[in-house]
């Protein structure tokens, strides 16, 4: 990797990490055995196995017990703190004496990963298969290092294995891991945004059930210029993916001239799931930058939504016509706000995350620069209806205050409770982009807040009793990004 875009980020971690077949591990009585990490013996986590390796249906998921813990990816990249990133475990049980507190932190082995998105070894697409929803696959978006975390005991996470970026480059010539989804086969797939040198278009990396590198998932990708997020639906033999930009482009931070030069994505891609090839693309227009993509949770529904960040629009995609070809049409358009001291004189909303409730009734949208979270009734997906809005300030208004804390920045990552009643929100997008638009996050740290939602009539409001201030972390202020639950959630579980 010498001379690559990753050089200087960090190299070898944990030589001699034991890779253990998780099913053998679970079934052969090795739960009390030890693992070798970095040449040191580490006791395996003790305690009961998670009881929810997957749900049979979205309806069953909605009946699951209320979440009591959250996992939050935290990074020190782009701050003055020279410490490894970590996964934070947050207590969200109102009956607990530690409610609203970080109760455990698992640090990564090296500095500079930029923990971002992550996922489970098993989700509801694996329902009925042997195994357990036990391992978190936690990539470093900047380092391309992939961590396998044993979450058997959620309040005592343990490092299980590390896949080094040099290994990924050698096997698949890929870098910048983003979205993680398990597959119905038990494999794990990760969208990768670049080649080993940080150039587009990237591809899709496969790990087997023992977390060994298998290579690329795709067999034919002609027409894909960039990569970002993905979602699959086997019942319709389709995977849909989106485009951000090459790591060399987005890594240093945003530059408007790169958008004009066509260095950012504008296409929504549809893949033949069985043949693993790109079959159809929809052009969303110059400067669209489609990011997060979500299928309806009901596997019989043939539609979903994608948020186009820079064009600040939401697109509905679905099968149309006698041939059943996948198409997309704009169903929501958000408008910029005039601001003389902003480049171009207008601040776009910048849609950074979207999420669909488990019952497919509501769509949640974060507008990072406008500082708002929006809620839409999507029972008629062709005509979303705005039913709720919560303002934090963003770049267009004064920052909201909560418990004496200034909620600077804008709402970014969203995670909804399975019953649709609690929406958790963090404010860090990506370190270099944070520093360009909200430099105060590097000094103040991130926040995690909760919005209380009405899952029947719609509407939401900020919960005044809940706040996690990542500006007060023991090692210094940290950025907080993606949120997960030990039992699965609305953006990681796929029903097939």
C-alpha positions as CSV (number, residue, x, y, z in Angstrom):
1,X,0.0,0.0,0.0
2,X,3.0,2.3,0.0
3,X,2.2,5.5,-1.9
4,X,-1.6,4.9,-1.7
5,X,-4.1,7.4,-0.4
6,X,-4.2,5.4,2.8
7,X,-0.5,5.8,3.6
8,X,0.1,7.4,7.0
9,X,-3.4,6.6,8.3
10,X,-2.2,3.5,10.2
11,X,-0.9,0.1,9.4
12,X,-0.7,-3.3,10.9
13,X,-3.0,-4.1,13.7
14,X,-3.2,-7.1,15.9
15,X,-1.0,-9.7,14.2
16,X,-2.2,-13.2,15.0
17,X,-5.9,-12.2,15.5
18,X,-7.9,-15.4,15.8
19,X,-10.6,-15.8,13.2
20,X,-13.2,-18.2,14.6
21,X,-16.1,-19.7,12.7
22,X,-19.0,-18.1,14.6
23,X,-21.3,-21.1,14.3
24,X,-18.6,-23.5,15.5
25,X,-17.9,-21.0,18.2
26,X,-21.5,-21.0,19.3
27,X,-22.2,-24.7,19.0
28,X,-19.0,-26.3,20.3
29,X,-18.9,-24.9,23.8
30,X,-16.1,-22.4,23.1
31,X,-18.1,-19.5,24.5
32,X,-15.9,-19.5,27.5
33,X,-12.6,-19.9,25.6
34,X,-10.1,-17.2,24.9
35,X,-9.2,-15.3,21.7
36,X,-5.7,-14.1,20.6
37,X,-5.7,-10.4,19.8
38,X,-2.4,-8.6,19.1
39,X,-0.5,-11.5,20.6
40,X,-2.4,-11.3,23.9
41,X,-5.0,-13.8,25.2
42,X,-8.4,-12.0,25.7
43,X,-11.2,-13.8,27.5
44,X,-14.3,-14.2,25.4
45,X,-17.4,-12.3,26.5
46,X,-19.5,-14.0,29.1
47,X,-23.3,-13.8,29.5
48,X,-26.4,-14.9,27.7
49,X,-26.6,-14.8,23.9
50,X,-28.8,-12.2,22.2
51,X,-32.3,-13.5,21.9
52,X,-33.2,-11.8,18.6
53,X,-31.0,-13.1,15.7
54,X,-33.7,-11.9,13.3
55,X,-37.4,-11.3,13.0
56,X,-39.8,-13.2,10.8
57,X,-41.6,-10.0,9.7
58,X,-41.7,-6.3,10.2
59,X,-44.8,-6.8,12.3
60,X,-42.9,-9.2,14.6
61,X,-40.0,-6.7,14.9
62,X,-42.5,-4.0,16.0
63,X,-43.5,-6.2,18.9
64,X,-40.0,-6.6,20.2
65,X,-39.1,-5.2,23.7
66,X,-38.2,-1.6,23.9
67,X,-34.5,-0.8,23.3
68,X,-32.5,-0.3,26.4
69,X,-29.0,0.2,24.9
70,X,-27.6,1.9,21.9
71,X,-24.3,1.4,20.1
72,X,-22.8,4.7,18.7
73,X,-19.8,5.0,16.4
74,X,-17.5,7.7,17.7
75,X,-14.4,9.2,16.0
76,X,-11.6,11.6,16.9
77,X,-10.5,12.2,13.3
78,X,-10.3,15.9,12.6
79,X,-10.1,16.9,16.2
80,X,-7.2,17.8,18.5
81,X,-7.5,14.4,20.3
82,X,-5.0,11.8,19.1
83,X,-6.8,8.7,20.3
84,X,-8.4,5.7,18.7
85,X,-12.0,5.8,17.7
86,X,-14.5,3.7,19.7
87,X,-17.9,2.2,20.0
88,X,-19.9,3.8,22.8
89,X,-22.7,1.9,24.6
90,X,-25.4,4.3,25.7
91,X,-28.1,3.5,28.3
92,X,-31.5,4.5,27.0
93,X,-33.6,2.7,29.7
94,X,-35.7,5.4,31.5
95,X,-35.9,3.2,34.6
96,X,-32.1,2.9,34.8
97,X,-30.0,5.0,37.1
98,X,-27.5,5.5,34.2
99,X,-30.1,6.7,31.7
100,X,-28.6,8.9,29.1
101,X,-25.1,8.0,29.9
102,X,-22.2,6.3,28.0
103,X,-21.7,3.1,30.1
104,X,-19.0,1.4,28.1
105,X,-16.5,2.2,25.4
106,X,-14.6,-0.2,23.2
107,X,-11.6,1.5,21.6
108,X,-10.2,0.4,18.3
109,X,-6.5,-0.8,18.1
110,X,-5.2,2.2,16.0
111,X,-5.7,5.9,15.6
112,X,-7.3,7.4,12.5
113,X,-10.0,4.9,11.5
114,X,-13.0,7.3,11.3
115,X,-15.7,4.8,12.4
116,X,-18.8,5.7,10.3
117,X,-21.3,3.0,9.3
118,X,-21.4,-0.5,10.5
119,X,-23.7,-3.5,10.7
120,X,-24.5,-7.0,11.9
121,X,-23.3,-10.5,10.9
122,X,-26.9,-11.6,10.9
123,X,-30.2,-9.7,10.4
124,X,-33.8,-10.6,9.6
125,X,-32.8,-11.7,6.1
126,X,-31.2,-14.7,7.8
127,X,-34.2,-15.5,9.9
128,X,-34.6,-19.3,10.4
129,X,-30.9,-20.0,9.7
130,X,-28.5,-21.3,12.3
131,X,-26.4,-18.6,14.1
132,X,-26.9,-15.6,16.2
133,X,-26.9,-11.8,15.8
134,X,-23.7,-11.5,17.7
135,X,-21.0,-9.8,15.7
136,X,-20.7,-6.2,14.6
137,X,-18.7,-5.5,11.5
138,X,-17.2,-2.0,12.1
139,X,-15.1,-0.6,9.3
140,X,-12.9,2.4,9.4
141,X,-14.1,4.6,6.6
142,X,-10.8,6.5,6.3
143,X,-8.4,3.7,7.2
144,X,-10.2,0.8,5.4
145,X,-9.5,-1.4,8.4
146,X,-12.4,-3.7,9.3
147,X,-13.1,-4.6,12.9
148,X,-15.1,-7.6,14.0
149,X,-16.7,-6.9,17.4
150,X,-18.2,-9.6,19.6
151,X,-21.4,-8.1,21.1
152,X,-22.6,-11.2,22.8
153,X,-22.5,-9.2,26.0
154,X,-23.6,-5.7,24.8
155,X,-22.2,-3.9,27.9
156,X,-18.8,-5.5,27.5
157,X,-18.0,-5.5,23.8
158,X,-14.8,-7.3,22.8
159,X,-12.6,-7.1,19.7
160,X,-12.8,-10.4,17.9
161,X,-10.8,-9.9,14.7
162,X,-9.3,-7.2,12.5
163,X,-9.0,-7.2,8.7
164,X,-6.2,-5.0,7.6
165,X,-6.5,-2.6,4.6
166,X,-3.6,-4.2,2.9
167,X,-5.4,-7.5,2.9
168,X,-8.5,-5.9,1.4
169,X,-6.4,-4.2,-1.3
170,X,-4.6,-7.5,-2.1
171,X,-7.8,-9.6,-2.4
172,X,-10.2,-7.1,-4.0
173,X,-8.4,-3.8,-4.8
174,X,-10.9,-1.8,-2.8
175,X,-10.9,0.8,0.0
176,X,-13.2,3.1,2.0
177,X,-15.8,0.7,3.4
178,X,-19.2,2.2,4.0
179,X,-22.5,0.3,4.2
180,X,-22.5,-3.1,5.9
181,X,-25.4,-5.6,5.3
182,X,-25.5,-9.3,6.0
183,X,-26.9,-11.5,3.2
184,X,-29.5,-14.3,3.4
185,X,-26.5,-16.7,2.8
186,X,-24.9,-15.6,6.0
187,X,-22.2,-13.8,4.2
188,X,-21.5,-10.1,4.8
189,X,-21.4,-7.5,2.1
190,X,-19.8,-4.0,2.4
191,X,-20.0,-1.2,-0.2
192,X,-16.5,0.1,-0.9
193,X,-16.2,3.6,-2.4
194,X,-12.8,3.4,-4.0
195,X,-10.0,1.2,-5.3
196,X,-6.9,0.8,-3.2
197,X,-5.6,4.2,-4.4
198,X,-8.8,6.0,-3.5
199,X,-10.2,6.3,-7.1
200,X,-13.7,5.4,-8.2
201,X,-15.9,3.5,-8.8
202,X,-15.2,1.1,-5.9
203,X,-17.3,-2.0,-5.6
204,X,-18.8,-4.5,-3.1
205,X,-16.7,-6.6,-0.8
206,X,-17.8,-10.0,0.5
207,X,-16.8,-11.7,3.8
208,X,-17.7,-15.3,4.4
209,X,-19.3,-16.6,7.5
210,X,-15.9,-16.8,9.2
211,X,-15.2,-13.2,8.3
212,X,-12.6,-14.2,5.7
213,X,-12.2,-12.1,2.6
214,X,-13.9,-13.7,-0.4
215,X,-13.4,-10.9,-3.0
216,X,-15.9,-8.8,-4.9
217,X,-19.6,-9.5,-5.0
218,X,-20.3,-7.9,-8.4
219,X,-19.5,-9.7,-11.6
220,X,-20.3,-6.9,-14.0
221,X,-20.5,-3.2,-13.1
222,X,-20.3,-1.4,-16.4
223,X,-21.9,2.1,-16.0
224,X,-21.1,2.6,-12.3
225,X,-18.9,5.6,-11.8
226,X,-19.2,5.9,-8.0
227,X,-20.5,4.0,-5.0
228,X,-22.1,4.6,-1.6
229,X,-25.1,2.9,-0.1
230,X,-27.1,-0.2,-1.1
231,X,-30.2,-2.2,-0.2
232,X,-31.3,-5.5,-1.6
233,X,-34.7,-7.3,-2.0
234,X,-34.4,-10.9,-3.1
235,X,-38.2,-11.3,-3.8
236,X,-37.7,-8.9,-6.7
237,X,-34.2,-10.1,-7.6
238,X,-32.9,-6.6,-7.2
239,X,-30.3,-4.6,-5.4
240,X,-30.3,-0.8,-5.5
241,X,-27.1,1.3,-4.9
242,X,-26.3,5.0,-4.9
243,X,-23.3,7.3,-5.6
244,X,-21.3,9.8,-3.5
245,X,-17.8,10.3,-5.0
246,X,-14.3,8.8,-5.0
247,X,-12.5,8.9,-1.7
248,X,-9.8,11.1,-3.2
249,X,-12.6,13.6,-4.0
250,X,-14.7,13.7,-0.8
251,X,-11.9,12.9,1.6
252,X,-10.3,16.3,1.8
253,X,-13.7,18.0,2.1
254,X,-16.4,19.6,-0.1
255,X,-15.4,21.6,-3.2
256,X,-18.2,23.1,-5.4
257,X,-15.9,23.0,-8.4
258,X,-15.8,19.2,-8.1
259,X,-19.6,19.0,-8.4
260,X,-19.4,21.1,-11.6
261,X,-16.6,18.9,-12.9
262,X,-18.8,15.8,-12.6
263,X,-16.8,14.3,-9.7
264,X,-19.9,13.6,-7.6
265,X,-22.6,11.0,-8.3
266,X,-26.0,11.5,-9.9
267,X,-27.2,7.9,-10.6
268,X,-29.4,5.4,-8.9
269,X,-28.3,1.8,-9.9
270,X,-30.4,-1.3,-10.1
271,X,-28.6,-4.7,-10.1
272,X,-29.7,-8.2,-11.0
273,X,-29.4,-9.8,-7.6
274,X,-28.8,-13.3,-8.8
275,X,-26.5,-12.5,-11.7
276,X,-24.7,-9.8,-9.7
277,X,-24.6,-7.4,-12.6
278,X,-25.7,-3.8,-13.1
279,X,-28.8,-3.8,-15.4
280,X,-30.3,-0.3,-15.2
281,X,-29.4,3.2,-14.0
282,X,-31.5,6.3,-13.5
283,X,-29.9,9.7,-13.8
284,X,-31.2,12.0,-11.1
285,X,-29.5,15.1,-12.6
286,X,-26.3,17.1,-12.2
287,X,-25.4,17.7,-8.6
288,X,-28.0,15.2,-7.2
289,X,-25.6,13.1,-5.1
290,X,-27.9,10.3,-4.0
291,X,-26.9,9.0,-0.7
292,X,-29.0,6.9,1.7
293,X,-31.4,4.4,0.0
294,X,-34.2,2.5,1.8
295,X,-36.6,-0.2,0.5
296,X,-40.0,-0.5,2.2
297,X,-39.6,-3.1,5.0
298,X,-42.5,-5.2,3.8
299,X,-40.7,-7.6,1.4
300,X,-43.9,-7.7,-0.8
301,X,-43.7,-4.0,-1.6
302,X,-41.8,-3.1,-4.7
303,X,-40.7,0.5,-3.8
304,X,-38.4,2.5,-1.8
305,X,-36.9,6.0,-1.4
306,X,-33.5,7.6,-1.9
307,X,-32.3,11.0,-0.6
308,X,-30.4,13.2,-3.1
309,X,-28.2,15.3,-0.8
310,X,-27.1,18.3,-2.8
311,X,-30.3,18.6,-4.9
312,X,-32.2,18.3,-1.6
313,X,-34.9,16.0,-3.1
314,X,-36.4,12.7,-2.2
315,X,-37.0,10.2,-5.0
316,X,-39.4,7.3,-5.1
317,X,-38.2,4.2,-7.0
318,X,-40.5,1.3,-8.0
319,X,-41.2,-1.2,-10.8
320,X,-43.2,0.2,-13.6
321,X,-44.7,-0.9,-16.9
322,X,-45.4,-4.3,-18.3
323,X,-41.7,-5.2,-18.3
324,X,-41.4,-4.2,-14.6
325,X,-38.4,-2.0,-15.2
326,X,-37.2,0.0,-12.2
327,X,-37.8,3.8,-12.4
328,X,-37.5,6.8,-10.1
329,X,-39.5,10.0,-9.8
330,X,-39.0,13.0,-7.5
331,X,-41.7,13.2,-4.8
332,X,-40.3,15.8,-2.4
333,X,-38.3,18.9,-3.2
334,X,-36.9,21.0,-0.4
335,X,-35.8,24.6,-1.1
336,X,-32.7,26.5,-0.2
337,X,-32.7,29.5,2.2
338,X,-31.1,32.8,1.3
339,X,-27.9,33.6,3.2
340,X,-25.6,36.2,1.8
341,X,-22.4,35.0,3.5
342,X,-22.8,31.4,2.2
343,X,-21.2,30.4,-1.2
344,X,-23.8,31.2,-3.9
345,X,-25.9,33.2,-1.5
346,X,-28.2,30.3,-0.6
347,X,-28.0,27.4,1.8
348,X,-29.3,24.1,0.5
349,X,-31.0,21.8,3.0
350,X,-28.5,19.0,2.2
351,X,-30.4,15.8,2.9
352,X,-27.9,13.5,4.7
353,X,-30.0,10.6,6.0
354,X,-33.4,9.1,5.5
355,X,-35.2,6.3,7.3
356,X,-38.5,4.4,7.0
357,X,-40.5,3.3,10.0
358,X,-40.9,-0.5,10.4
359,X,-44.5,-0.3,9.4
360,X,-43.7,1.6,6.2
361,X,-45.9,4.5,7.4
362,X,-43.5,7.3,8.0
363,X,-40.3,8.6,6.2
364,X,-37.8,10.5,8.3
365,X,-35.4,13.0,6.7
366,X,-32.5,14.9,8.2
367,X,-31.5,18.2,6.5
368,X,-28.0,18.7,7.9
369,X,-27.4,22.3,6.8
370,X,-30.9,23.6,7.5
371,X,-30.8,21.8,10.9
372,X,-34.2,20.1,10.7
373,X,-35.6,16.6,11.0
374,X,-38.7,16.1,8.9
375,X,-41.4,13.4,9.1
376,X,-43.6,12.4,6.2
377,X,-46.6,10.2,6.0
378,X,-45.9,7.8,3.1
379,X,-48.9,5.6,3.2
380,X,-49.4,6.9,-0.3
381,X,-45.7,6.7,-1.4
382,X,-46.4,8.8,-4.5
383,X,-47.6,11.7,-2.4
384,X,-45.7,12.1,0.9
385,X,-47.4,14.4,3.3
386,X,-45.3,16.4,5.8
387,X,-46.6,15.6,9.4
388,X,-43.7,16.7,11.6
389,X,-40.7,19.0,11.9
390,X,-38.1,19.7,14.6
391,X,-35.6,22.5,14.2
392,X,-32.1,22.5,15.7
393,X,-30.7,25.7,14.0
394,X,-28.1,24.4,11.5
395,X,-26.7,27.2,9.4
396,X,-29.9,29.1,9.1
397,X,-30.9,29.8,12.7
398,X,-29.5,30.0,16.2
399,X,-28.6,26.6,17.7
400,X,-31.2,25.0,19.9
401,X,-30.5,24.7,23.6
402,X,-31.0,21.5,25.6
403,X,-30.1,21.1,29.3
404,X,-27.8,24.1,29.0
405,X,-26.0,22.5,26.0
406,X,-25.9,24.3,22.6
407,X,-27.0,21.8,20.0
408,X,-24.6,23.2,17.3
409,X,-24.4,21.6,13.9
410,X,-27.2,19.9,12.2
411,X,-29.1,16.6,12.6
412,X,-27.4,13.9,10.6
413,X,-27.7,10.2,11.4
414,X,-31.2,8.9,12.4
415,X,-32.3,5.7,14.1
416,X,-35.9,4.9,14.9
417,X,-37.1,2.5,17.6
418,X,-38.8,-0.6,16.2
419,X,-42.2,0.5,17.5
420,X,-41.8,3.9,15.8
421,X,-42.0,6.0,19.0
422,X,-38.4,7.2,19.5
423,X,-36.1,8.7,16.9
424,X,-32.4,9.1,18.0
425,X,-30.3,11.7,16.2
426,X,-26.6,12.5,16.1
427,X,-24.9,15.5,14.3
428,X,-21.6,14.4,12.7
429,X,-21.5,13.7,9.0
430,X,-17.8,13.2,8.1
431,X,-14.8,14.8,9.8
432,X,-13.6,17.0,6.9
433,X,-17.2,18.0,6.0
434,X,-17.9,18.8,9.6
435,X,-14.9,21.0,9.7
436,X,-16.0,22.8,6.6
437,X,-19.5,23.6,7.7
438,X,-19.6,23.1,11.5
439,X,-16.0,23.5,12.8
440,X,-17.3,23.9,16.3
441,X,-18.1,20.2,16.5
442,X,-14.4,19.4,16.7
443,X,-14.2,21.4,19.9
444,X,-17.6,20.9,21.4
445,X,-18.1,17.3,20.4
446,X,-21.3,15.7,19.1
447,X,-24.6,15.3,20.8
448,X,-27.2,12.5,20.8
449,X,-30.8,13.4,21.3
450,X,-34.2,11.7,21.2
451,X,-37.3,12.9,19.4
452,X,-40.6,11.5,20.6
453,X,-42.8,10.5,17.7
454,X,-46.5,9.8,17.3
455,X,-46.6,6.5,15.2
456,X,-50.3,6.9,14.5
457,X,-51.2,10.5,13.8
458,X,-47.7,11.8,13.1
459,X,-45.8,14.6,14.7
460,X,-42.7,14.6,16.9
461,X,-41.0,16.7,19.5
462,X,-37.6,16.9,21.2
463,X,-37.4,14.9,24.5
464,X,-36.1,17.4,27.0
465,X,-35.0,14.7,29.4
466,X,-32.5,12.9,27.2
467,X,-29.1,14.2,26.1
468,X,-25.8,12.5,25.6
469,X,-23.0,15.1,25.3
470,X,-20.0,13.6,23.5
471,X,-18.1,16.9,24.3
472,X,-17.6,15.5,27.8
473,X,-16.0,12.2,26.9
474,X,-13.0,11.1,29.1
475,X,-10.4,11.4,26.3
476,X,-11.9,14.6,24.9
477,X,-14.7,15.8,22.6
478,X,-15.7,13.1,20.0
479,X,-17.8,13.0,16.9
480,X,-20.8,10.6,17.0
481,X,-22.2,9.1,13.8
482,X,-24.3,5.9,13.3
483,X,-26.6,4.3,15.9
484,X,-27.5,0.7,16.2
485,X,-29.5,-1.5,18.7
486,X,-28.4,-4.9,20.1
487,X,-31.6,-6.4,18.7
488,X,-31.5,-4.9,15.2
489,X,-33.1,-1.7,13.9
490,X,-34.9,0.1,11.0
491,X,-31.9,0.7,8.8
492,X,-30.0,-2.6,9.2
493,X,-32.8,-5.3,9.1
494,X,-33.8,-6.5,5.6
495,X,-36.7,-8.9,5.3
496,X,-36.5,-11.4,2.4
